[in-house]
Amino acid sequence: STPAQIPNPATIVKPHSYVSLTAVPAGSPFDVAIVVEIQSGYHMNSHKPTESYLIPTEISLANAPGFKEIKTTYPDGQMMQFSFSKEKLSVYSGKVTLRTHVQAELNASQGDVALPFTLHFQACNDSACLPPTHVTIPVKVQVVAAGTKAQPAHPEIFQGS
């Protein structure tokens, strides 16, 4: 029998990005939510895995002139049991929302900007883990003049945050 093909780990996740403002005034803070859909049958380690050998899920903002990543918030993982571990592991499965608080600085270029976020993760199924990998998520932001009144966007994601 032929060995099972190892899927490309990057195909296991589908990230969608949302920005908390329709347009971001230069000098203003805003939030970015990365909603990751994880293929059924797979999970990824949470941001605080329970075992030291497991790779945590992280998002990072690469060098983006005029923008500063202030704080990223990760949900708690779910404790689940898998055949490859005696201990329950802290994982994300199904759909998970990671949020980053970002500051647009006064010198941020106006117009459309794609912020280069990267999702680092390790996807596993019940019996094995795939190699750790990362996917780039260009988050589109429209920057407008400082002092412009900001309009909230995607309240279904950002409300109550």
Phi, psi and chi 1 to 4 in degrees:
 res  aa     phi    psi   chi1   chi2   chi3   chi4
   1 SER       -  146.0   68.3      -      -      -
   2 THR   -79.8  142.4   54.8      -      -      -
   3 PRO   -64.6  147.0   19.5  -26.8      -      -
   4 ALA   -61.9  136.1      -      -      -      -
   5 GLN   -66.9  133.8  -80.3  -68.0  -30.6      -
   6 ILE   -80.8  121.0  -66.7 -173.6      -      -
   7 PRO   -69.2  154.9   21.8  -26.1      -      -
   8 ASN   -67.7  120.0  172.7   -9.4      -      -
   9 PRO   -56.5  -29.3   -1.2   -0.9      -      -
  10 ALA   -66.2  -19.3      -      -      -      -
  11 THR   -85.3   -7.9   61.7      -      -      -
  12 ILE   -77.6  -26.3  -58.0  -65.4      -      -
  13 VAL  -114.5  146.8  -59.6      -      -      -
  14 LYS  -125.3  101.8  -79.4 -158.8 -179.3   73.9
  15 PRO   -87.1  141.1   20.9  -17.0      -      -
  16 HIS  -124.8  137.7  -54.6  -85.3      -      -
  17 SER  -114.6  147.7   62.7      -      -      -
  18 TYR  -136.2  143.8  -59.9   90.0      -      -
  19 VAL  -115.4  140.6  176.2      -      -      -
  20 SER   -75.2  -12.5   63.2      -      -      -
  21 LEU  -124.9  144.9  -58.1  174.4      -      -
  22 THR   -64.9  -38.4   53.1      -      -      -
  23 ALA  -141.7  142.4      -      -      -      -
  24 VAL  -104.4  115.9  174.8      -      -      -
  25 PRO   -68.0  136.5  -16.7   30.5      -      -
  26 ALA   -54.8  138.8      -      -      -      -
  27 GLY    89.5   -0.3      -      -      -      -
  28 SER  -107.1  150.4  -62.0      -      -      -
  29 PRO   -84.2  154.8   29.0  -29.5      -      -
  30 PHE  -153.7  170.3   61.4  100.0      -      -
  31 ASP  -116.2  145.4  -70.4  -58.8      -      -
  32 VAL  -118.4  131.5  169.7      -      -      -
  33 ALA  -113.1  130.6      -      -      -      -
  34 ILE  -109.3  112.6  -50.1  -97.9      -      -
  35 VAL   -98.3  117.6  178.3      -      -      -
  36 VAL  -106.1  121.7 -175.7      -      -      -
  37 GLU   -94.8  126.0  -70.3  178.0   31.2      -
  38 ILE  -106.3  129.1  -55.3  160.6      -      -
  39 GLN   -54.0  140.0 -169.5  176.7  -48.1      -
  40 SER   -56.9  139.3  178.3      -      -      -
  41 GLY    92.1   -9.9      -      -      -      -
  42 TYR  -120.6  163.0  -75.8   87.1      -      -
  43 HIS  -144.5  168.3   61.7  -88.5      -      -
  44 MET  -128.7  150.5   57.3 -169.3 -162.5      -
  45 ASN   -60.1  147.5  -58.1  -40.0      -      -
  46 SER   -72.7 -179.3   74.7      -      -      -
  47 HIS   -67.8  -25.4 -179.3   60.1      -      -
  48 LYS  -122.8   77.7  -67.7 -167.6  171.8  143.2
  49 PRO   -62.8  153.7   -1.7    8.5      -      -
  50 THR   -81.7  -16.6   31.0      -      -      -
  51 GLU  -118.1  141.9  -59.7  -71.7  -29.7      -
  52 SER   -66.6  -23.1   57.4      -      -      -
  53 TYR   -82.2   -7.7   64.3   88.8      -      -
  54 LEU   -87.7  141.5  -63.5  171.3      -      -
  55 ILE   -85.7  123.9  -53.9  -68.0      -      -
  56 PRO   -73.2  154.0   23.9  -29.1      -      -
  57 THR   -80.5  131.3  -67.5      -      -      -
  58 GLU  -144.3  148.0  -73.5 -176.9  -38.6      -
  59 ILE  -118.3  144.9   47.6  175.1      -      -
  60 SER  -139.9  152.8   58.4      -      -      -
  61 LEU  -104.0  118.7  175.1   58.3      -      -
  62 ALA   -69.3  177.2      -      -      -      -
  63 ASN   -54.1  116.4 -176.4   17.4      -      -
  64 ALA  -133.9   96.4      -      -      -      -
  65 PRO   -55.0  131.3  -22.4   31.4      -      -
  66 GLY    91.6   -1.1      -      -      -      -
  67 PHE  -133.2  144.0  -65.5   88.0      -      -
  68 LYS  -133.1  129.9 -159.8  166.9   68.5 -165.1
  69 GLU   -79.0  123.5 -172.8  176.8   -7.5      -
  70 ILE   -96.8  -52.9  -63.3  171.1      -      -
  71 LYS  -157.0  136.0 -179.8  176.9 -168.2  -96.7
  72 THR  -111.0  135.7  -62.4      -      -      -
  73 THR  -112.4  128.1  -45.4      -      -      -
  74 TYR  -114.5  137.6  -61.5   90.6      -      -
  75 PRO   -70.6  162.3   21.8  -25.8      -      -
  76 ASP   -69.5  147.9  -69.0  -25.3      -      -
  77 GLY   -77.2  168.7      -      -      -      -
  78 GLN   -96.1  140.3  -56.4  158.8  -75.0      -
  79 MET   -84.7  116.2  -63.9  -56.3  -71.0      -
  80 MET  -131.8  153.4  -67.0  172.9   77.3      -
  81 GLN  -100.4  136.4 -173.7   74.7   55.5      -
  82 PHE  -130.9  155.7  -60.2   99.0      -      -
  83 SER   -65.7  -24.4   58.2      -      -      -
  84 PHE   -86.5    1.4   60.6   82.3      -      -
  85 SER  -138.7  138.1  170.4      -      -      -
  86 LYS   -70.6  -36.3  -72.7 -166.7 -169.9   80.6
  87 GLU   -88.1  151.9  -54.7  -61.3  -37.4      -
  88 LYS   -68.3  147.2  -76.3 -169.4  170.3 -179.6
  89 LEU  -116.5  149.1  -56.9  178.5      -      -
  90 SER   -89.2  113.1  172.6      -      -      -
  91 VAL  -136.0  165.6  -58.3      -      -      -
  92 TYR  -109.8  137.4  -61.3  140.4      -      -
  93 SER  -143.9  166.5   62.9      -      -      -
  94 GLY    72.6 -101.1      -      -      -      -
  95 LYS  -137.2  135.9 -166.3 -172.3  -95.8 -169.4
  96 VAL  -135.9  142.9   62.3      -      -      -
  97 THR  -113.3  121.9  -58.6      -      -      -
  98 LEU  -108.9  135.4  -46.0  171.6      -      -
  99 ARG  -120.8  141.0  -65.4  164.4 -176.2  -96.1
 100 THR  -126.7  132.9  -59.5      -      -      -
 101 HIS   -94.2  123.1 -166.1   57.6      -      -
 102 VAL  -123.7  145.0  179.3      -      -      -
 103 GLN  -108.0  123.5  175.8   74.8   36.7      -
 104 ALA   -86.1  121.8      -      -      -      -
 105 GLU   -81.4  164.1  -63.7  176.0  -21.1      -
 106 LEU   -60.5  -27.4  -80.2  168.3      -      -
 107 ASN   -91.5   10.1   64.3   -4.7      -      -
 108 ALA   -61.7  135.7      -      -      -      -
 109 SER   -65.6  136.4  -57.2      -      -      -
 110 GLN   -78.4  154.7  -71.2 -177.1   34.1      -
 111 GLY   111.0 -163.6      -      -      -      -
 112 ASP   -85.6  129.4  -68.3  -28.8      -      -
 113 VAL  -127.5  141.2 -179.4      -      -      -
 114 ALA  -108.3  110.9      -      -      -      -
 115 LEU   -80.4  126.0  -63.4  179.5      -      -
 116 PRO   -83.8   85.4   28.5  -28.2      -      -
 117 PHE   -85.1  150.1  -82.7   88.7      -      -
 118 THR  -127.8  132.8  -55.6      -      -      -
 119 LEU  -101.9  118.5  170.7   70.0      -      -
 120 HIS  -102.4  131.3  -57.8  -92.8      -      -
 121 PHE  -161.0  167.6   67.2   97.6      -      -
 122 GLN  -129.9  119.8 -177.5  174.2   30.5      -
 123 ALA   -93.8  140.7      -      -      -      -
 124 CYS  -136.2  154.9  -53.2      -      -      -
 125 ASN  -110.1 -162.9   58.0   22.0      -      -
 126 ASP   -68.7  -21.2 -175.7   49.0      -      -
 127 SER  -115.2  -18.1   53.8      -      -      -
 128 ALA  -157.2  159.7      -      -      -      -
 129 CYS  -106.5  143.0  -74.9      -      -      -
 130 LEU   -83.3  163.3  -58.3  175.7      -      -
 131 PRO   -61.0  144.7  -16.3   25.0      -      -
 132 PRO   -58.3  147.8  -13.8   21.3      -      -
 133 THR  -150.6 -178.5 -169.5      -      -      -
 134 HIS  -145.8  152.3   61.5  -90.6      -      -
 135 VAL  -127.0  144.6  -69.2      -      -      -
 136 THR   -90.9  136.9  -56.1      -      -      -
 137 ILE  -124.6  101.0  -53.4  161.0      -      -
 138 PRO   -76.3  115.4   14.1   -8.7      -      -
 139 VAL   -97.0  115.5  174.6      -      -      -
 140 LYS   -82.9  126.8  -66.8 -171.6  174.3   62.8
 141 VAL  -129.8  138.8  175.9      -      -      -
 142 GLN  -104.9  120.4 -173.3 -166.7    6.8      -
 143 VAL   -99.0  131.4  179.2      -      -      -
 144 VAL  -121.2  174.3  -67.7      -      -      -
 145 ALA   -59.8  145.9      -      -      -      -
 146 ALA   -55.8  141.9      -      -      -      -
 147 GLY    90.5  -12.3      -      -      -      -
 148 THR   -65.0  141.6  -53.9      -      -      -
 149 LYS   -70.7  127.3 -173.7  169.3  169.5   13.4
 150 ALA   -84.2  137.3      -      -      -      -
 151 GLN  -106.9  126.9  -62.6  -66.6  -32.4      -
 152 PRO   -67.9  149.0   16.3  -22.1      -      -
 153 ALA  -129.8  157.3      -      -      -      -
 154 HIS    50.7   53.8  -54.9  -69.2      -      -
 155 PRO   -58.5  -26.8   19.7  -30.6      -      -
 156 GLU   -63.6  -21.3   74.1  -75.2   -1.5      -
 157 ILE  -101.3  -38.5  -69.1  176.4      -      -
 158 PHE   -97.6  -14.5  -65.7  102.8      -      -
 159 GLN   -62.4  140.3 -134.9  157.4   25.1      -
 160 GLY    71.8   14.6      -      -      -      -
 161 SER   -91.0      -   58.3      -      -      -
